[in-house]
């Protein structure tokens, strides 16, 4: 179980860093609200990734919304989001 959390966490850290780096490249072309929303989404994915890697107790509070958001970013985000949902519901069924 811990391996799955680490894999998803690392993927979300990379995903969040990718979002933030793409925003940094095109920051001058973005309008204010779009830039703020992009930064918030990138930081949310980073926070979710770090909470999974650190094996925090209530990481599902931030990871469930991140998995729902990542389902809409086809193809990589969809795979990561579906993987987390599979892992989360498998853990909840066992508990």
Helices and strands as residue ranges (DSSP letters): H 2-25, G 27-29, H 32-53, H 60-70, H 76-94
